[in-house]
Amino acid sequence: MPSRLAVVSILFFWLITSGVVLYRELRPRYFADSPPEVAIDLSDEATPTLPVQWDIFQGDKKVGSLTTRMTHVPSDDTFRFISNCVNLKFDFQAQGQTLSVGVPSAEIIVRVTRDGRLREQSMVGRMEVKLLDSVLAINAEMKGRVDGETMIRHCRLKCPPFISVDRQLDPIAVPDGQVLNPLMPVNRLKHVYPGRQWSIRAIDPLFDSLRLVLTEGIQEGVKFEQKSALLGGELSSKSPLLLARVLDEQEVIDRPAAVGGPVPCYVIEYRSEEAKAWTWVAVSDGRVMRQKAIQSGIEMRFERRD
C-alpha cells in the first residue's frame, strides 16, 4: 500500500493537472474575455481608409494577393470591411485526388457595428475548380445577415451546364454577433495583451462556397460521397468553434528597413479539433502583420506588405 506521502503527492499532482486542463479548456469557453476590438479611428468615419496590401501564401509558395480597406456607412453608423482577392491559386490532396482551385477575383464584404458586432457578410466571385480531367468555371454569390445570434444565409451558384443553385442555406450561430475571423485580415486590433482568452465561431463564405460546389454533385464521374469528403462534408448549421488566447512570448517579424524594419508582435493562437490559426499583432500600434491558418490539410498565410 502506498505511503501517505505518496498518496498526497499523487493527489496533489492530479489536482494541478486537472486545474491546468480546466483553465486551458473551460475558461475560454465559459469564463472568457470578449474578442479584441477592431480599431476604428474618428478619421475612418470621414474618409475611407487607405487600402492595405497582402501577399497570400500556401506554405512557402505565393499563390495570390489581397487588398483590404474599410468604409463608413453613415445611414446606420456601421463599417464595411472590404477584401478583394486576385489571382488566388492553390492545390491540395484529398481522398487520393488533387484538387486545384483558382479564384481569378472575389470580393468579401463584412459589415459590423461600431463595437465590432457582425451585421452582414457577403462574397461575390469567380472560381475555377479542377478535379480529375475537368475544369469547372463557377460564378458564386453568398450573402448572410445576422438576426439575433443567428446568421441567415443565401447562396447562388452558376456552373453551366452542370448546375444552377439559388437557395437558402442552413442558418449558423454567431454568438454575441462577433466577427473576428483568423483569416479575415483587418488593419488593426485593440486591447491585445498576453493571457487574454476568448472563443469565436469561424465564418468563411469562400470556403463554404467551395464545399457547396463539390457537394452539389456537379463533377461527372466522381461519386457524391467522394466530393463530400474532399472538403469536409456538407455545409453544417454549426461553424467551427475556435478557442483563442494571446501567447505570453512576443515574436519579431523581420521586415526590410524600407517598410519599417523588424516588428515585435503579440501572437494570438486559435485552436479547435479541426484547425489551428495564428494572428501576429504589432505591439506598438495594433497593426495586424501576419495571419496563418491550417485546416483540411491546407496551410494559408497572409503577409502584410506595408
Backbone bond lengths (Angstrom), bond angles and torsions (degrees), N, CA, C in turn:
res aa  C-N    CA-C-N  psi(-1)  N-CA   C-N-CA  omega(-1)  CA-C   N-CA-C  phi
1 M - - - 1.462 - - 1.525 108.98 -
2 P 1.344 118.34 132.99 1.466 121.24 -178.85 1.519 111.11 -60.65
3 S 1.307 115.54 148.43 1.461 120.45 177.69 1.521 109.60 -70.12
4 R 1.358 114.96 164.83 1.460 119.26 179.06 1.527 110.95 -60.01
5 L 1.349 115.63 -38.73 1.462 119.20 179.84 1.521 111.13 -62.75
6 A 1.362 116.29 -39.72 1.465 119.62 179.22 1.519 110.72 -65.97
7 V 1.348 116.20 -42.29 1.468 119.81 179.80 1.526 110.77 -62.74
8 V 1.338 115.96 -45.00 1.468 119.94 179.41 1.525 110.58 -62.87
9 S 1.332 117.53 -40.29 1.465 121.40 -179.72 1.523 110.73 -63.95
10 I 1.359 116.46 -42.77 1.466 120.47 178.97 1.524 110.30 -63.74
11 L 1.344 116.14 -45.26 1.453 120.50 -179.89 1.531 110.86 -62.50
12 F 1.339 116.06 -42.45 1.460 120.87 -179.60 1.534 110.12 -62.93
13 F 1.343 116.41 -44.68 1.465 120.82 178.94 1.526 110.46 -62.29
14 W 1.335 117.19 -41.94 1.475 121.48 -179.93 1.528 111.06 -63.52
15 L 1.335 116.88 -40.90 1.456 120.42 179.77 1.532 111.21 -64.99
16 I 1.343 116.23 -42.23 1.463 119.61 178.93 1.523 110.54 -63.64
17 T 1.339 116.86 -46.47 1.460 120.71 -179.83 1.521 111.30 -60.94
18 S 1.335 116.65 -45.13 1.467 120.55 179.38 1.525 110.86 -62.66
19 G 1.340 115.60 -39.22 1.459 118.98 179.77 1.513 112.26 -63.67
20 V 1.348 116.25 -40.92 1.462 120.12 179.32 1.530 110.30 -64.76
21 V 1.332 116.09 -44.21 1.471 120.08 179.53 1.527 110.73 -62.07
22 L 1.331 116.56 -46.62 1.464 119.88 179.66 1.521 111.30 -61.53
23 Y 1.341 116.12 -40.49 1.469 119.59 -179.40 1.526 110.88 -64.79
24 R 1.338 116.77 -43.88 1.467 120.09 -176.25 1.512 112.93 -75.15
25 E 1.344 117.63 -36.56 1.468 119.88 -172.04 1.526 113.70 -97.87
26 L 1.342 117.91 -39.33 1.458 119.63 -174.94 1.521 113.09 -90.84
27 R 1.337 116.69 -35.89 1.458 118.04 -177.39 1.527 111.98 -58.87
28 P 1.369 120.51 -45.97 1.468 118.77 179.48 1.524 113.49 -63.38
29 R 1.336 117.70 -25.33 1.457 120.39 -177.97 1.522 112.33 -82.48
30 Y 1.348 116.76 -43.11 1.462 119.69 -168.93 1.532 114.51 -116.71
31 F 1.320 117.60 -19.39 1.464 119.72 -178.12 1.525 110.52 -129.51
32 A 1.327 116.83 31.87 1.453 121.04 -171.36 1.519 112.12 -85.38
33 D 1.345 114.04 163.66 1.449 120.76 170.32 1.522 108.65 -74.84
34 S 1.329 116.38 168.97 1.453 120.13 171.45 1.521 108.49 -78.49
35 P 1.355 118.64 156.58 1.466 120.09 179.07 1.521 111.07 -61.13
36 P 1.336 118.17 152.01 1.461 120.72 175.97 1.521 111.15 -57.36
37 E 1.314 116.48 145.42 1.455 120.47 -178.29 1.524 110.66 -83.02
38 V 1.341 114.66 145.32 1.453 119.66 170.62 1.522 107.89 -70.76
39 A 1.327 117.48 129.79 1.459 121.33 -176.37 1.522 110.46 -73.96
40 I 1.333 116.40 123.70 1.463 122.27 177.72 1.522 107.56 -126.01
41 D 1.330 117.13 119.30 1.455 121.98 178.88 1.523 109.52 -91.88
42 L 1.345 116.16 160.48 1.456 120.49 176.79 1.518 111.45 -60.33
43 S 1.330 116.21 -33.11 1.464 119.50 179.67 1.523 112.17 -65.47
44 D 1.348 116.63 -24.03 1.457 120.08 179.37 1.520 111.90 -65.11
45 E 1.333 117.07 -24.43 1.449 120.45 -178.57 1.525 111.53 -75.16
46 A 1.313 116.43 -30.01 1.459 120.13 -174.82 1.518 112.59 -84.23
47 T 1.322 117.25 -39.94 1.462 120.81 -177.35 1.522 109.64 -137.58
48 P 1.340 117.19 152.33 1.458 119.07 175.57 1.526 110.83 -62.59
49 T 1.317 116.99 144.85 1.454 120.79 178.14 1.525 109.92 -70.28
50 L 1.333 115.45 154.79 1.453 119.47 176.74 1.527 109.43 -65.75
51 P 1.331 117.38 140.69 1.461 119.26 179.51 1.522 111.81 -61.46
52 V 1.318 115.99 145.95 1.457 122.77 175.01 1.525 107.87 -108.88
53 Q 1.334 116.19 130.66 1.460 121.74 -177.62 1.522 110.31 -97.36
54 W 1.344 115.74 138.27 1.457 121.75 179.44 1.524 109.63 -131.78
55 D 1.326 115.88 146.24 1.466 122.31 168.70 1.522 108.07 -101.94
56 I 1.334 116.54 138.46 1.465 122.28 -178.56 1.527 108.58 -108.11
57 F 1.336 115.95 130.23 1.458 121.36 -179.37 1.524 110.22 -122.92
58 Q 1.339 115.28 144.12 1.455 121.82 164.87 1.520 105.75 -109.58
59 G 1.326 116.72 106.96 1.454 119.67 -169.24 1.520 108.20 65.74
60 D 1.342 116.68 -126.21 1.466 121.40 178.55 1.527 112.51 -98.00
61 K 1.316 117.94 3.38 1.458 122.27 -176.73 1.522 110.76 -98.75
62 K 1.341 116.20 126.31 1.462 119.71 175.80 1.525 109.35 -72.23
63 V 1.342 115.68 127.54 1.460 119.90 -174.52 1.527 112.65 -122.89
64 G 1.329 118.38 3.51 1.457 119.37 179.01 1.517 111.23 167.24
65 S 1.321 115.32 -175.78 1.463 121.04 178.70 1.519 109.43 -139.24
66 L 1.323 114.67 161.87 1.458 120.99 -174.70 1.524 109.19 -144.55
67 T 1.330 116.09 141.04 1.455 122.54 174.07 1.517 108.59 -121.88
68 T 1.326 117.35 130.17 1.464 120.98 179.00 1.531 109.53 -122.03
69 R 1.326 116.48 147.79 1.452 122.16 176.39 1.528 108.79 -154.80
70 M 1.325 116.09 166.72 1.457 121.56 -178.91 1.522 109.63 -130.67
71 T 1.341 116.60 139.70 1.462 121.52 175.98 1.521 109.35 -131.04
72 H 1.327 115.49 152.32 1.456 122.29 179.39 1.517 109.97 -94.72
73 V 1.350 117.50 140.20 1.464 123.19 176.53 1.527 106.97 -110.38
74 P 1.347 118.23 97.77 1.468 120.59 -174.00 1.531 114.27 -63.08
75 S 1.346 117.45 -29.11 1.466 120.08 -174.10 1.518 112.82 -59.28
76 D 1.331 117.41 -35.33 1.464 119.82 178.94 1.532 112.16 -129.87
77 D 1.353 116.39 12.53 1.459 122.14 177.12 1.533 111.68 56.36
78 T 1.329 115.45 45.64 1.463 120.62 174.69 1.532 108.65 -115.36
79 F 1.337 115.16 175.27 1.461 120.52 -177.18 1.525 108.95 -130.56
80 R 1.341 115.06 138.59 1.464 121.21 176.56 1.523 109.44 -103.75
81 F 1.337 116.35 127.44 1.457 122.77 171.44 1.525 107.12 -101.89
82 I 1.315 116.12 116.63 1.465 122.03 -172.40 1.521 108.80 -112.52
83 S 1.336 116.10 123.96 1.465 122.10 178.65 1.525 108.82 -118.45
84 N 1.334 116.36 123.78 1.464 121.99 177.74 1.516 109.06 -112.82
85 C 1.325 115.30 115.66 1.462 122.90 -179.17 1.531 108.64 -99.76
86 V 1.346 116.91 136.09 1.466 121.52 -176.87 1.528 109.76 -132.08
87 N 1.331 114.40 132.19 1.474 121.77 172.13 1.522 112.90 53.27
88 L 1.323 116.39 46.84 1.464 121.04 176.51 1.528 109.45 -84.97
89 K 1.325 116.32 127.08 1.464 121.46 178.64 1.523 108.67 -139.41
90 F 1.338 115.93 127.86 1.461 118.34 176.99 1.520 109.94 -150.90
91 D 1.320 115.99 158.05 1.462 124.03 -178.93 1.517 109.29 -126.48
92 F 1.328 115.46 151.52 1.459 119.08 170.04 1.512 109.72 -155.07
93 Q 1.317 115.72 157.54 1.448 123.29 -178.77 1.519 109.69 -96.40
94 A 1.326 116.64 135.93 1.460 122.09 175.93 1.508 109.35 -155.45
95 Q 1.328 115.53 131.23 1.459 121.51 178.74 1.536 111.93 53.28
96 G 1.336 116.85 36.87 1.453 120.81 177.83 1.514 114.41 76.21
97 Q 1.331 118.51 6.27 1.456 122.76 -179.56 1.531 109.99 -117.02
98 T 1.328 115.97 151.48 1.458 121.16 173.74 1.517 109.11 -99.33
99 L 1.294 116.17 122.07 1.458 122.08 178.52 1.517 108.21 -106.95
100 S 1.328 116.97 118.95 1.458 122.54 177.88 1.516 108.86 -105.67
101 V 1.313 116.28 127.78 1.457 121.94 -177.66 1.517 108.73 -122.10
102 G 1.321 116.04 127.76 1.453 121.62 174.36 1.519 109.91 -119.76
103 V 1.323 116.05 136.43 1.464 121.08 176.76 1.529 106.89 -124.07
104 P 1.359 117.29 90.95 1.468 119.06 179.40 1.521 112.50 -56.81
105 S 1.325 116.23 -38.55 1.458 119.93 177.82 1.521 109.44 -158.35
106 A 1.316 116.23 145.38 1.464 121.87 175.97 1.518 108.54 -158.40
107 E 1.310 115.91 140.97 1.454 121.36 177.12 1.520 108.75 -123.31
108 I 1.326 115.72 123.94 1.464 121.73 177.72 1.530 107.82 -113.83
109 I 1.329 116.10 126.72 1.459 121.38 -179.58 1.523 108.83 -120.58
110 V 1.315 115.96 129.05 1.460 122.34 177.11 1.525 107.25 -122.06
111 R 1.330 116.78 124.31 1.461 120.95 178.78 1.519 109.13 -108.47
112 V 1.341 115.69 129.25 1.456 120.93 -175.91 1.528 109.49 -132.05
113 T 1.327 115.58 159.75 1.463 121.13 174.49 1.524 109.58 -78.32
114 R 1.325 115.95 174.88 1.461 120.53 -179.23 1.530 111.93 -59.80
115 D 1.335 117.80 -31.81 1.466 120.06 179.60 1.527 112.22 -94.13
116 G 1.344 117.15 15.32 1.456 120.78 171.30 1.509 115.97 87.50
117 R 1.336 119.24 13.88 1.463 120.98 -179.75 1.532 110.12 -84.56
118 L 1.319 115.07 131.86 1.457 121.11 -177.07 1.521 111.66 -68.53
119 R 1.349 115.45 133.41 1.465 121.38 177.52 1.518 111.13 -115.80
120 E 1.318 117.60 -44.45 1.464 121.64 -178.86 1.525 109.70 -147.10
121 Q 1.326 115.00 157.24 1.447 121.47 175.11 1.524 108.16 -149.42
122 S 1.326 117.12 137.55 1.465 120.08 -179.97 1.522 109.99 -145.58
123 M 1.325 115.00 157.69 1.452 121.72 175.21 1.525 108.33 -144.03
124 V 1.322 116.33 129.62 1.462 122.47 174.96 1.524 107.02 -129.72
125 G 1.328 117.09 129.71 1.454 117.91 -179.06 1.511 113.19 -172.98
126 R 1.331 113.16 175.19 1.457 121.76 175.71 1.522 108.58 -114.22
127 M 1.328 115.66 138.34 1.454 121.24 179.61 1.516 109.87 -130.92
128 E 1.321 115.44 149.64 1.459 122.20 173.39 1.517 107.39 -127.09
129 V 1.317 116.21 115.85 1.463 121.78 -177.26 1.522 108.52 -111.77
130 K 1.344 115.97 119.97 1.454 121.26 178.50 1.511 109.08 -105.86
131 L 1.334 115.90 119.58 1.461 121.98 -179.67 1.509 107.79 -136.62
132 L 1.340 116.42 125.53 1.459 121.35 -173.65 1.529 108.47 59.08
133 D 1.336 119.02 -121.97 1.464 121.53 -176.51 1.515 112.89 -107.35
134 S 1.313 116.85 14.11 1.465 120.17 -176.19 1.530 110.28 -117.44
135 V 1.331 114.62 147.00 1.461 121.63 174.88 1.521 108.09 -119.53
136 L 1.308 116.71 123.43 1.457 122.39 -178.04 1.529 109.06 -104.61
137 A 1.322 116.47 122.87 1.466 121.84 176.10 1.522 107.73 -96.92
138 I 1.315 117.00 120.26 1.462 121.86 -169.80 1.522 110.16 -126.92
139 N 1.306 116.51 131.43 1.456 122.29 167.42 1.519 107.40 -100.90
140 A 1.323 116.34 124.57 1.468 120.59 -173.62 1.517 110.43 -124.95
141 E 1.326 115.07 143.05 1.456 121.45 174.96 1.519 108.17 -144.72
142 M 1.321 116.01 124.33 1.452 121.43 176.50 1.521 109.06 -128.44
143 K 1.325 116.23 134.09 1.460 121.53 178.21 1.520 109.28 -131.37
144 G 1.326 116.03 142.02 1.454 120.56 177.78 1.515 110.33 -143.02
145 R 1.307 116.24 142.13 1.462 121.70 175.74 1.527 108.29 -129.62
146 V 1.317 115.19 145.90 1.460 120.77 -177.04 1.513 109.38 -90.82
147 D 1.323 115.08 128.07 1.463 122.96 175.06 1.522 106.71 -123.26
148 G 1.347 116.60 105.19 1.466 119.16 -174.86 1.512 109.78 70.57
149 E 1.328 117.46 -119.34 1.460 122.52 177.11 1.522 110.90 -112.56
150 T 1.329 117.18 26.40 1.461 122.52 -178.69 1.519 109.91 -130.19
151 M 1.324 116.63 139.71 1.451 121.10 173.47 1.522 109.62 -100.35
152 I 1.344 115.46 124.63 1.462 122.59 176.63 1.518 107.47 -94.35
153 R 1.332 117.16 123.82 1.461 120.68 -172.21 1.528 111.77 -119.87
154 H 1.335 114.60 147.84 1.455 121.99 176.61 1.522 108.17 -134.17
155 C 1.327 117.41 141.81 1.456 122.06 -175.28 1.521 111.27 -132.01
156 R 1.338 116.15 138.83 1.465 123.41 170.89 1.520 108.37 -125.88
157 L 1.333 115.56 128.03 1.458 121.70 177.11 1.524 108.67 -130.90
158 K 1.335 115.76 132.56 1.457 121.22 177.31 1.523 108.24 -125.17
159 C 1.330 115.12 121.94 1.457 121.28 177.83 1.522 108.43 -144.66
160 P 1.334 117.64 73.55 1.472 120.72 -177.83 1.524 110.26 -62.27
161 P 1.342 118.54 142.23 1.473 125.57 -3.90 1.522 112.72 -96.94
162 F 1.360 116.77 15.21 1.456 119.67 -170.99 1.521 113.38 -78.76
163 I 1.311 116.35 -41.92 1.451 116.40 -168.53 1.522 111.77 -153.56
164 S 1.315 113.90 148.87 1.461 122.13 171.11 1.524 106.67 -142.61
165 V 1.332 115.97 110.54 1.460 121.53 -176.19 1.523 108.87 -113.83
166 D 1.302 116.33 132.56 1.460 121.94 175.39 1.523 106.51 -149.16
167 R 1.331 115.94 90.56 1.466 117.94 -173.16 1.517 112.00 -156.28
168 Q 1.321 113.83 164.77 1.458 122.41 176.64 1.526 109.22 -79.02
169 L 1.330 116.56 139.39 1.456 121.57 174.54 1.522 109.49 -98.06
170 D 1.326 114.50 165.02 1.459 118.43 177.54 1.530 109.58 -60.69
171 P 1.319 118.72 138.23 1.471 120.45 176.57 1.526 110.43 -66.90
172 I 1.326 116.19 152.91 1.457 120.94 177.88 1.523 109.29 -126.19
173 A 1.325 115.18 151.42 1.461 120.74 -178.00 1.523 110.64 -75.52
174 V 1.322 115.91 138.71 1.467 122.80 173.88 1.522 107.04 -130.55
175 P 1.324 118.67 81.69 1.467 121.04 -175.44 1.524 112.41 -57.44
176 D 1.314 115.64 130.37 1.468 122.22 176.28 1.517 113.20 59.19
177 G 1.332 117.57 14.66 1.450 120.25 177.73 1.514 114.60 68.64
178 Q 1.346 118.39 16.66 1.457 120.02 -176.06 1.523 111.29 -63.85
179 V 1.360 114.88 155.52 1.453 119.03 -175.27 1.519 113.18 -125.31
180 L 1.322 119.01 -21.94 1.452 121.36 -171.44 1.518 111.40 -57.69
181 N 1.335 116.02 128.07 1.447 122.59 -177.90 1.527 107.81 -129.97
182 P 1.333 118.98 133.80 1.464 120.09 -177.57 1.520 114.34 -57.71
183 L 1.330 119.17 -25.20 1.458 120.43 177.27 1.523 111.20 -119.13
184 M 1.313 116.92 37.77 1.455 121.61 168.51 1.518 106.63 -118.54
185 P 1.338 117.82 91.35 1.470 119.39 -173.49 1.528 112.02 -60.70
186 V 1.296 115.95 134.99 1.452 122.35 172.80 1.525 107.69 -125.96
187 N 1.327 116.48 164.28 1.452 120.60 -175.56 1.526 111.88 -69.32
188 R 1.345 115.80 -55.18 1.459 119.92 -176.14 1.525 110.77 -144.66
189 L 1.343 115.56 154.10 1.458 122.86 175.48 1.526 108.97 -123.04
190 K 1.330 115.88 145.00 1.466 121.17 179.71 1.527 110.66 -105.29
191 H 1.330 115.38 153.85 1.463 123.21 171.15 1.534 112.62 60.53
192 V 1.320 116.00 43.20 1.466 121.28 173.06 1.529 107.70 -95.89
193 Y 1.328 116.75 121.48 1.458 120.42 -178.71 1.533 108.93 -149.77
194 P 1.352 117.59 153.83 1.466 121.37 -176.34 1.524 111.72 -56.41
195 G 1.333 115.39 137.31 1.451 121.85 176.79 1.521 114.77 92.24
196 R 1.315 118.52 -14.71 1.464 120.06 179.95 1.521 109.19 -66.17
197 Q 1.346 117.23 136.55 1.460 122.34 -176.75 1.525 110.16 -135.31
198 W 1.320 115.52 147.73 1.469 121.25 178.09 1.526 108.68 -163.32
199 S 1.308 117.16 175.64 1.468 121.76 175.19 1.519 108.82 -130.64
200 I 1.330 116.44 147.13 1.462 121.71 179.80 1.521 109.39 -140.08
201 R 1.331 115.58 164.35 1.462 122.91 171.68 1.524 108.20 -105.55
202 A 1.327 117.61 125.55 1.459 121.41 179.80 1.520 109.94 -81.57
203 I 1.332 116.32 126.48 1.459 122.55 -179.98 1.523 107.42 -122.58
204 D 1.339 118.20 118.90 1.457 122.30 -173.80 1.525 109.41 -134.37
205 P 1.341 118.92 96.99 1.467 120.67 -175.64 1.519 113.34 -67.14
206 L 1.342 118.34 -32.17 1.456 120.16 179.77 1.519 110.88 -66.70
207 F 1.333 117.06 -46.79 1.467 120.66 179.06 1.526 110.54 -66.03
208 D 1.333 117.87 -38.24 1.459 120.92 176.08 1.524 111.14 -59.94
209 S 1.328 117.35 -39.17 1.462 121.00 178.90 1.523 110.75 -63.81
210 L 1.336 116.88 -42.80 1.461 120.12 178.77 1.517 111.44 -61.46
211 R 1.322 116.44 -43.73 1.465 119.12 179.18 1.522 111.26 -64.66
212 L 1.321 116.77 -39.01 1.457 119.73 179.77 1.520 111.11 -65.61
213 V 1.331 116.88 -39.37 1.464 120.86 177.61 1.518 110.37 -55.55
214 L 1.339 117.19 -47.64 1.460 120.80 -176.40 1.519 112.45 -73.21
215 T 1.315 118.57 -35.49 1.459 120.64 -176.78 1.521 112.93 -82.02
216 E 1.330 118.74 -5.07 1.462 120.41 176.63 1.521 111.67 -86.33
217 G 1.348 117.69 -4.69 1.458 119.30 175.09 1.507 113.97 76.58
218 I 1.354 117.64 40.11 1.459 118.54 -176.07 1.524 113.02 -92.30
219 Q 1.318 118.32 -9.85 1.455 119.71 -176.85 1.536 110.16 -96.48
220 E 1.328 117.31 114.28 1.462 121.57 179.87 1.524 109.84 -65.93
221 G 1.320 115.00 141.42 1.444 121.09 175.51 1.512 115.08 85.69
222 V 1.306 118.11 -0.46 1.465 120.97 177.52 1.517 107.94 -120.43
223 K 1.313 116.31 126.48 1.452 119.77 -177.46 1.515 111.39 -65.03
224 F 1.327 115.73 152.23 1.463 121.44 -179.61 1.513 111.14 -56.69
225 E 1.336 116.75 -40.38 1.450 119.43 -177.23 1.526 111.09 -63.88
226 Q 1.359 116.57 -34.54 1.449 119.70 179.30 1.522 110.79 -68.35
227 K 1.326 116.98 -42.69 1.462 120.43 179.64 1.517 110.37 -62.65
228 S 1.316 115.80 -42.41 1.458 119.80 -177.70 1.521 111.01 -62.39
229 A 1.343 116.46 -36.24 1.456 119.90 -176.89 1.522 112.81 -76.35
230 L 1.339 117.60 -24.37 1.452 120.40 -174.40 1.522 113.16 -59.59
231 L 1.318 117.13 -40.87 1.457 119.88 -178.12 1.515 112.79 -119.52
232 G 1.317 115.99 25.03 1.452 117.94 168.82 1.511 115.08 95.34
233 G 1.347 118.80 19.99 1.448 119.87 175.02 1.507 113.29 94.34
234 E 1.357 116.40 -179.86 1.442 121.17 -177.91 1.525 110.91 -71.59
235 L 1.322 114.31 163.27 1.449 119.58 178.46 1.520 110.42 -61.54
236 S 1.295 116.05 134.93 1.453 121.36 -176.99 1.510 110.15 -108.63
237 S 1.337 114.62 158.90 1.464 119.02 175.26 1.524 111.02 -78.43
238 K 1.340 117.19 -3.26 1.461 120.82 179.59 1.529 109.36 -115.19
239 S 1.310 116.92 122.56 1.453 120.86 173.04 1.530 108.06 -87.11
240 P 1.351 117.63 152.46 1.470 120.09 -174.48 1.523 111.94 -60.90
241 L 1.337 116.15 136.87 1.454 121.81 174.61 1.518 108.54 -89.44
242 L 1.328 116.31 124.57 1.453 122.23 179.50 1.526 109.42 -111.74
243 L 1.333 116.18 130.62 1.461 121.56 174.05 1.522 107.56 -94.42
244 A 1.321 116.65 127.86 1.459 121.23 -173.51 1.512 111.03 -121.75
245 R 1.324 115.83 146.49 1.459 121.00 173.24 1.520 108.57 -154.29
246 V 1.320 115.40 151.75 1.461 121.62 176.48 1.522 108.00 -90.00
247 L 1.330 116.37 122.28 1.456 120.73 -177.10 1.526 111.02 -67.84
248 D 1.330 115.86 155.47 1.464 121.14 -177.32 1.527 112.02 -71.46
249 E 1.326 116.64 -36.67 1.456 120.75 -175.61 1.529 111.15 -90.12
250 Q 1.332 114.91 134.94 1.466 120.10 173.85 1.528 109.74 -78.93
251 E 1.339 116.12 156.22 1.460 122.07 172.82 1.523 108.47 -125.62
252 V 1.322 115.98 146.26 1.463 121.39 179.53 1.519 109.10 -104.35
253 I 1.331 116.74 125.53 1.461 122.47 175.08 1.524 107.91 -93.56
254 D 1.327 115.98 119.27 1.465 120.79 178.93 1.520 109.92 -76.17
255 R 1.335 115.34 124.89 1.466 121.70 179.09 1.522 109.03 -136.01
256 P 1.345 116.90 152.24 1.466 119.85 -179.93 1.524 111.67 -61.30
257 A 1.333 116.01 153.35 1.463 120.80 179.15 1.520 111.40 -60.97
258 A 1.341 117.38 -27.07 1.463 121.33 -178.44 1.521 112.48 -64.37
259 V 1.329 117.40 -23.20 1.469 120.63 178.90 1.528 110.98 -116.36
260 G 1.339 115.81 23.87 1.466 118.97 172.72 1.502 116.20 109.05
261 G 1.331 118.48 -8.45 1.455 121.01 178.59 1.520 113.03 77.28
262 P 1.349 118.00 -167.41 1.471 122.16 -177.17 1.523 112.35 -58.00
263 V 1.349 116.08 144.81 1.465 121.66 -177.58 1.531 109.51 -125.88
264 P 1.336 119.24 111.04 1.475 120.75 172.83 1.535 109.64 -66.01
265 C 1.324 116.29 136.19 1.466 120.29 -174.79 1.528 111.92 -134.31
266 Y 1.323 115.29 145.66 1.450 121.02 161.30 1.531 107.38 -78.93
267 V 1.333 116.20 147.31 1.466 120.40 -179.57 1.525 109.40 -116.82
268 I 1.322 115.61 120.82 1.466 121.30 173.80 1.522 108.18 -92.67
269 E 1.323 116.34 125.11 1.471 121.45 178.49 1.517 109.00 -106.78
270 Y 1.337 116.17 130.02 1.460 122.59 175.76 1.527 108.23 -114.84
271 R 1.313 116.76 141.62 1.462 119.12 178.60 1.521 110.89 -148.56
272 S 1.326 113.93 147.28 1.460 121.72 174.14 1.520 106.63 -148.52
273 E 1.317 116.22 -176.33 1.462 119.35 179.68 1.524 111.19 -68.23
274 E 1.335 117.80 -26.00 1.458 121.12 -173.08 1.520 113.92 -112.71
275 A 1.314 119.11 -12.72 1.464 119.75 -172.47 1.524 110.83 -149.66
276 K 1.340 114.01 158.26 1.453 121.03 170.96 1.524 107.20 -136.05
277 A 1.325 116.56 149.92 1.456 120.37 -179.57 1.522 109.19 -153.38
278 W 1.334 114.47 160.04 1.455 121.00 -179.62 1.522 109.39 -142.40
279 T 1.325 117.03 147.29 1.455 123.18 173.89 1.521 108.41 -131.30
280 W 1.330 116.61 130.14 1.458 122.43 179.13 1.529 108.49 -101.82
281 V 1.330 117.44 121.86 1.462 123.68 -175.33 1.528 108.74 -119.41
282 A 1.341 116.95 125.50 1.462 121.44 -177.81 1.524 110.70 -60.93
283 V 1.327 116.34 130.76 1.456 121.55 -178.82 1.528 110.41 -63.51
284 S 1.320 117.68 -37.62 1.462 122.10 -171.36 1.517 113.85 -70.80
285 D 1.356 117.46 -41.45 1.467 119.17 -172.13 1.525 114.61 -139.34
286 G 1.345 118.69 5.99 1.456 120.85 175.82 1.512 115.14 79.53
287 R 1.346 118.38 7.21 1.458 119.13 177.99 1.537 110.31 -64.83
288 V 1.328 116.03 137.33 1.464 120.64 173.79 1.523 107.03 -81.31
289 M 1.329 116.63 118.94 1.458 121.70 -173.47 1.520 113.10 -101.77
290 R 1.328 116.69 -29.85 1.472 119.84 -176.33 1.515 108.59 -155.02
291 Q 1.331 116.39 144.76 1.466 121.76 173.06 1.523 108.78 -137.19
292 K 1.323 115.00 141.56 1.465 120.38 -175.84 1.514 108.75 -145.10
293 A 1.328 116.44 140.62 1.466 120.99 178.31 1.518 109.76 -145.99
294 I 1.319 115.44 146.56 1.470 122.44 175.37 1.515 107.58 -125.84
295 Q 1.336 116.87 118.52 1.456 121.51 -179.66 1.520 109.11 -152.42
296 S 1.328 115.55 138.09 1.472 122.03 177.92 1.528 111.51 52.54
297 G 1.331 116.50 37.23 1.451 120.40 177.30 1.518 114.47 80.00
298 I 1.321 118.31 2.50 1.459 121.84 -179.48 1.526 109.38 -107.39
299 E 1.326 116.32 127.54 1.460 121.19 173.61 1.522 108.82 -107.19
300 M 1.314 117.28 115.80 1.456 122.84 179.66 1.524 109.24 -118.11
301 R 1.349 115.75 142.64 1.454 120.51 -178.83 1.525 109.83 -140.51
302 F 1.324 116.86 135.88 1.456 123.18 176.18 1.532 108.05 -110.01
303 E 1.338 116.44 129.17 1.450 121.55 177.58 1.527 109.60 -118.74
304 R 1.314 115.56 125.13 1.466 120.51 -179.79 1.536 109.02 -72.83
305 R 1.342 115.50 138.52 1.462 119.56 -178.55 1.529 112.66 -88.53
306 D 1.364 117.44 -42.18 1.460 118.66 -171.17 1.530 112.31 -80.42
